[in-house]
Amino acid sequence: MIDKTAVFCIPVKNESSNIKSLFKTLDKITKSFKDYFIIFVESDSSDNSNILIKKFLQNKKGILLNKSLKHISNRVARLAISRNEYLKYIKNNDKLLNFDFMIVLDCGGVNNNLNSDKLEKTISQNQEFIGIFPTQRMFYYDIWTLRIKDLINYDCFEELFKIYKYKKNIKKTFYKLIGKFMLINYFIKSQKIRVISAYGGMAIYRLNKVIEFTYDSNNGKNCEHVEFNKKISNKYGDCLIIDKNLTNSYGLNIHTINIFLCSVSNFFAKRFIKKIICNF
């Protein structure tokens, strides 16, 4: 049992195929805390995500917030707004403002390996840190959110956009900028990886330290997690880590498959970059 309180924050859009597995994870980990509250922020789902969430919350402490964002086409811009919605809800709730942790979770099947033992261990062993992020057992997938001093201080997509038109052997550049970071569990030996930013499908924040900040994506051009985490790092310094003991999945997913293909094939690398550009 973790003698702390936690508010769980989850943005949702068309997640009916994944959200049931997240419900199972939430059932396991919410019981670990002295008290909990779950905030779902749903935006314009065309599947039955809303129905499933409402049914799940019937016997739970939590709320479903619906935020229509049909006028915004950029996915990252929508996510930033959705995330600010759960921050706003917490700020306006005196009880939640006094909770110990804000735990942000994604659907998408990336948190299936989380359990109460892992959470209890990482929280008890990392009390000096403001933000704690998971890694994946085999391959780390969330490179866009990742910033590590003197190692990856750049937006990997921005760097690719700059050179993909004139670089013939783009796969080597793709591996250098992105692909090699799938292996950070192996080439960074320390158990705690100090970061400027990370995410990986989950974040554990000390609520009273981060509630003053907001997510910002620059209209979808920047990763909303990076901008949020940079604000924390700028104020509090070296206070964010990836904890290798906190694994939330195996890391075998569409993201790591794409990264691998783009690291070995110019065809897949160029196709991937063009697709990403269209989304910005």
N, C-alpha and C positions, 0 to 999 in steps of 0.2 A: 504493500500500500504506500502511495506517495502522499505525504501529509501536506499537500498543496492543492490549489484550485486551478482550473484551466478552462479557457474558452476556446473551442475548436471552430475554425473559420474555413469555409469551403465554398468556392465559386463553382457554379454548375451551369452547363448548357449542353443539352442532348447527351446526357451521360447514363441513360437507362441501361445500356449494355455493361457498364462498369460499376454503377453505384451500389449494387447489391453487395459486391465484395467489399466496398468501403464501409457499408453498414456493419458487416461482420467485424471489420477492423475496429470501428468505433465502439462496438459492443464490448470488445476485449479491453480497449485502452481507457475508455471513460471510467470504467469501474475501478481503475487504479488510483483515481484522484479523490480527495476528500469531498470535492464538489466539482461540477462541470456544467458547461452550457455549450450548445452547438448552434452555430449560425450558418445556415445555407443561404447563399445569394445566387438566385437563379435568374437567368436572362434569356427570354425568348426561345425556350425549348419547344421544338415541334414534336418531340416524343413524349413519353409518359413520365419524365423525370419528376415533374411536380407531384403527380399522384403518388409515386413511390416515396418521395421525401415526406409528404404529409402523413402517409401511413407509418413510416418509420418513426416519426416524431410523436406519434400519439401517446406513447408511454415513456417519452424522453423529456429531458430538460433542453428546450431549444426552440428555434423559430426559423421559418422559411420567409426570406425577403425576396420579393419579385421586383426586378429592375429591368424595365424595357429599354433596350439599347439598339433597336432596329435601325435607327438613323446613323449608327456608327458601324462602318464595314470592317475596320481594322480590328483583328482579334485581340492584339496586345492592348490597344486603347480601351477596348471593352473590359478586358480583365482588370486593368488599372482602376477603372471606375467601380467595378464590382468589389474589388478589394477595399477601396475607400468606403464602400457602403458598410462593410462589417466593422471597419474602424469607427465610423460615425455612430453606428448602433451601440458599440461599447462605450464610446464617450458620453452618450446620452443615457447610460444606465449606471446608476450609482453603485449597484451591487457588483456588476461586472468589472467596473473600474478598479475594484479592490482585489480582483483575482490575481493570482501569481503569474500565470503564463497565458500567452496567446499562442496556440498551436495551429499553424496553417497547413492544410492538407489539400492535395489534388485528388481527383478521381482517377480515371485512366489506368487503374490496375497497378499503380506504381507504389502502393503502400501495403500490399498484401502480406508482406513478411513482418510487419510491425507487431509487437506484442508488449504487454505490460512490463515484462522483465527488462526488455531493452530500454524502455522509457525510464523506468525507475533507476537503472544503472547509469544512464547518460546524464540524467538530472542530478543524481547524487554526486557523481564524479566531476561535474563541470559547473559547480556553483559560482565560479568567478566570471563566467561568460554570460553575455547578454543574448546572444543568438547561437543556436546549435542546429546544424544541418546533418542529414543522413548521407551515407554513401550507399552504393549498391554492391552486392557481394562479388560480382564478376567485373562488370564494366560500368564506369560512371558515365551517365548519359547527358546531364544537363549543363553542357558547356557554355551556352549563351549567358547563363546567370553567373558563371564562375569568374572571380577575380582574385588572384593571388599575387601578392607583392613580388616584384622582380621575376615573375614567371608568366602570368597572363594578365596584363594590365590593359587589354584592348577588347573592343567589341568584335568578336570573331567574324560575324556576318559583315560588318562594315569593312573589315580588312579584305575579305573575299570579294566584295563588290568592287573594290578599287582595282583589282588585278585580273579578274576572271576573263575580261575581253581580250587581253593581249598575252596572257600566259597560256602556252600550249599544253604544258604538263601540269595542269591544275591540280591533279590528284596529290602531288607531292606537297604543294602549298596547303591543300586542304588538310592533309595529315599533320603538317607542321603547326597550323593554326588551331585545328580542332581535334583531329583523330587521336593524336598522342595523349590527349587529356582523358580519354576513356580509361587510361591505364594509371591514373594518379594513385590508386591504391597500392600499386607495385613500385613506382619509382619515387614516391614520397614515403619514406620509411616510418616517420613519426605517426603515432596513433591519433594525434590530434593535428589536423591540418588547419593552420591559421589562415583565414581568408578575409578579403575585403567584402566579398559577396559570394553567395552560393544559394542553392535551393534544393534541387533534387527531389521535388515532389512533396517536401515537408520542411517546415521550419518551426523551431521552438524558441519563442522570444519571451524575455522577462517583460511582462506587459507594461509595468510602470515606466520602463526605460524607452519604450518604442511608441507609446500611444500618441505622443505629440507629433509624430511624423505621418506623412501620407505617401501613397504610391504615385509615381509620375512616369509616364511613358513617352512624353514629348510627341503626343498624337500617334503613338504606336511605333515610333522610330527607335526607341530605347527599351530595353527590358525593364519592366516595372520593378522586379525584384532587385536589380542592380541599383536603381535609383533610391529605393527604400533602404537597402543595406548600406549604401554609401553615406546616407544621412546619419545612420547609427554610428558607422565607423568614424566619420568626421567629428562627431561630438564626443564619442567615448573611447576612440583609439582602437587598440588591438583587442577586440572583444567578441569576435565571431569565429566560430570553428566548424569544420566538418569532423565529426566523431566517427572513426572507423568502426567502433563497436555498435553504432546505430545504423544497421542496414535495414532498408525498407523493401528491397526487392533484389532479384538476381541481376538486374540490369540488362536482361535480354528482351528488348522491346523494339518497336519500330524506329526509335531514335538511334539506338546503337547499331541496328542493321543498316540504316541509311548512312551513318557516319563511317562504318566499315566499307560499304560499297563505294562511297565517294573518296575514300582514302586509297583505293586500289584501282579505280576506274575513272578516266577523264570524262567518259560519257555520262556516268551517273553524277559526277561532281558538277559538271556544267548544268545538267538538267535540274539538279537540286538547287543550285544558286539562282537560276532563272525563276524557279518556283518561289523561292524566298523573296526575291526582288518584287515579284507580283503582289506579294502580301504586304509590302511596305508602302 
